[in-house]
């Protein structure tokens, strides 16, 4: 009975598991069974598209589209009765009882001999919650525990020693603290030192413990010309002290962020580096403003362009004439200060002046401001509205879309 369930972890590698039913329950359970290495046999009168795809394309799963028959559990170690017919589920449980096979009954949990916990994996731990068959309650508690791990309220210290003396390069996302990746938040919660960019979500820093040394990379001395070298030195020095250093950057650390320079510097110094990609503002900020960078039958390409150099600058690597000839979406980063030059070269190269433009300042945050205009008028609108960096500029037909 579920009221007295005995918690246990099953090692199912190479062992036969029978799942009867091809609906949402099977869809949720199959990936976990496959990841456990089980030999999974699915029997279903009809299968959902997701279950059918798993059954026909995933090694380790055998799919039989037919009714359940007594004897289907022969040789099984574990079974799940997940049909939409109570009588069939009861028959599966009966066969499992005769064969001494533990069986989950999805529709009436108390009538099975096993109960599936609400579970998640975290940093080498498998965490499961049972609530006497109250699935919503167990799922809610599971989610609360997982969030506590992610926020650092609960820590799993088993691998803490492995992180000491290393650096994690973490993309913090476009600004909203909830848009950092799960892995990024987990590593941030375990940091001894955090070296943060000015575009890194400040709310994430507020969650850190008092013992964490927070270094504002924008305030590291030696002047602008030496800033990157000084940042590299701080990362290496703190790691050599045996501390776990998180380099927290806005967006994605490899999208116009000099993250790879920091990886190379650490590698040359013999410091291990963990790379955690982030949600890039080039895609996320327009999306949160209701604008997709691509849309079927509208465009087949989008290009992300750095605007930190003028089009005629001798060190510029951008072919602005080629960009002007494209019909797809252009996403300009760091382009507010030189928008007059970029608009002029694009129009001169053939991009229509009436091309829709979206400008988003402080995207995904409470301070977000949005301007909708055209390529011909965007310089004037940006100046008139007082738009300042950081801002994303989207040029193309999709910029006219509204959520």
HELIX and SHEET records of a PDB file:
HELIX    1   1 UNK A    2  UNK A    4  5                                   3    
HELIX    2   2 UNK A   24  UNK A   35  1                                  12    
HELIX    3   3 UNK A   49  UNK A   57  1                                   9    
HELIX    4   4 UNK A   86  UNK A   99  1                                  14    
HELIX    5   5 UNK A  109  UNK A  111  5                                   3    
HELIX    6   6 UNK A  135  UNK A  150  1                                  16    
HELIX    7   7 UNK A  157  UNK A  159  5                                   3    
HELIX    8   8 UNK A  160  UNK A  163  1                                   4    
HELIX    9   9 UNK A  177  UNK A  179  5                                   3    
HELIX   10  10 UNK A  182  UNK A  189  1                                   8    
HELIX   11  11 UNK A  202  UNK A  206  1                                   5    
HELIX   12  12 UNK A  217  UNK A  219  5                                   3    
HELIX   13  13 UNK A  224  UNK A  226  5                                   3    
HELIX   14  14 UNK A  227  UNK A  240  1                                  14    
HELIX   15  15 UNK A  259  UNK A  268  1                                  10    
HELIX   16  16 UNK A  281  UNK A  288  1                                   8    
HELIX   17  17 UNK A  320  UNK A  325  1                                   6    
HELIX   18  18 UNK A  336  UNK A  338  5                                   3    
HELIX   19  19 UNK A  339  UNK A  348  1                                  10    
HELIX   20  20 UNK A  378  UNK A  384  1                                   7    
HELIX   21  21 UNK A  397  UNK A  400  5                                   4    
SHEET    1   A 5 UNK A  61  UNK A  65  0                                        
SHEET    2   A 5 UNK A  39  UNK A  44  1                                        
SHEET    3   A 5 UNK A  16  UNK A  20  1                                        
SHEET    4   A 5 UNK A  78  UNK A  81  1                                        
SHEET    5   A 5 UNK A 102  UNK A 105  1                                        
SHEET    1   B 2 UNK A 118  UNK A 122  0                                        
SHEET    2   B 2 UNK A 125  UNK A 129 -1                                        
SHEET    1   C 5 UNK A 213  UNK A 216  0                                        
SHEET    2   C 5 UNK A 193  UNK A 196  1                                        
SHEET    3   C 5 UNK A 245  UNK A 249  1                                        
SHEET    4   C 5 UNK A 167  UNK A 171  1                                        
SHEET    5   C 5 UNK A 273  UNK A 276  1                                        
SHEET    1   D 5 UNK A 302  UNK A 306  0                                        
SHEET    2   D 5 UNK A 329  UNK A 333  1                                        
SHEET    3   D 5 UNK A 391  UNK A 395 -1                                        
SHEET    4   D 5 UNK A 356  UNK A 361 -1                                        
SHEET    5   D 5 UNK A 369  UNK A 374 -1                                        
END                                                                             
